Amino acid sequence: MKVWIVLPAYNEALALPPLLDSLIETMREDGRKFEIVVVNDGSKDNTTEVLQGYIDRSQPVRMLINNPNRGLAETIKRGLLEALSLADSHDIIITMDADNTHPAGLALRMIRLIREG
């Protein structure tokens, strides 16, 4: 089982590093296979460069770019469809905000609740 974490992002260059670092650490400590799918929704800051840095360091981060900005609903939809196209039938797909307002441990709670039905 693999966990796919979808993050819709718009101008989150400052918030993404602490969130991604925390998610990566949390998921690795829990022994989970995972990948983070970040949909950059036409950000005007350096969100793209921040994400590319994680990709260049071979982190489990995948980036999609909406250009121009398509809004939250379309951004989440695109991320979920990307994860769904890559996931196996036993995988779990979750979504969180990219602004680092959700603690990384929330992902583990969502996974546990999904597995409990």
N, C-alpha and C positions, 0 to 999 in steps of 0.2 A: 504494500500500500504506500502510495506517495501522497503528500499533501501539497496542493497548489494554493498559494496565497496571492490573491489578486488585489493590487493596490492602484486605485485611480489617483493620478497625481496632476496637480496644476500649481506651478510655482512653489514646489516643495523642496528646493535645493538645500535649505537649512534643516528641515525636519527629517528628510530621508536618511541621512547617515546614522543618526542615533537609532531610528526605527529599524533600518535594515540590519545594523550591527546587532541590535537586541533580538530581532527575529531569527537571524542566522545562529546566534549563540543559543537561544532558547530551543530551537528545533534540533540543533546538533546535540545539545546536552540531553535532550529527550530521546535521542537516537532515531529521529525521524528522517526518512527520505523526503525531500521537499524541493520546491522551486517557487520563487517569487516572481510573479508576472506584474510588472509595473507598466501601466498605460499612461504615458506622458501626454496629457491633453493640451498640446500646443503651448507649453510653458514658455514664458518670456525671460525667465531667469536661467541659471545654468543647471537646471534639473537634468538635462540630457547629459552633460559632462559628468555630473555626479554619478549617474547610473552607469555611464560608460566606464568609469573608474572601477566599479564593482565587477562589471563584465570582464574588463581587462585583467583583473586579479582572479579570474576563474571562480567567482562567487556564483551561487545558484540563483542568479538574477537574470531575467529576460526582460527586454524593453520593447514596447510597442510605442509608436508615436502617432498621435492624431495631429494632423496639420491641415487646416486650421483647427482651433479649439472646437469640440463637438458637444461639450456639456457633460455633466456627471452621468446621466442615464446612459448615453451612448458609450461613454468611456468604460463604465462598469460592464455594460453588455459586451463590448469588444474584448475586455479582459476575460470575462467568464467564457465566452465562445472560444477564445484562444486556449484557455486551460482545458476546456471540455474536449477540444480537438486533439489534445495531447495526452489526456488522462486515460487510464484504464478504468474498467467498470468498478473496481474496488477502491479507486482513489477518492480522496476528499478534496473538494474545492471550497475555499472560504474567501471572504473579502473583508478588508479592513480599510480604515481611512489612512492615507499616506501622510497626514499631518502630525503624526506621532501623538495623537490624543488617546489612542487605544494601546494599552500596554501589551507587549509581546506575549505575555502569559495568557492573554485572552484567547489567542490562537489555540493553545493547548486545551483550554476550557471548551471552546467550540468543537474541537476534534472529539473530545471525550463525550460531549453531549450528542454529537452526531452518531458516534459509535454505540451509544446507549439507546439510540432510536428516537 
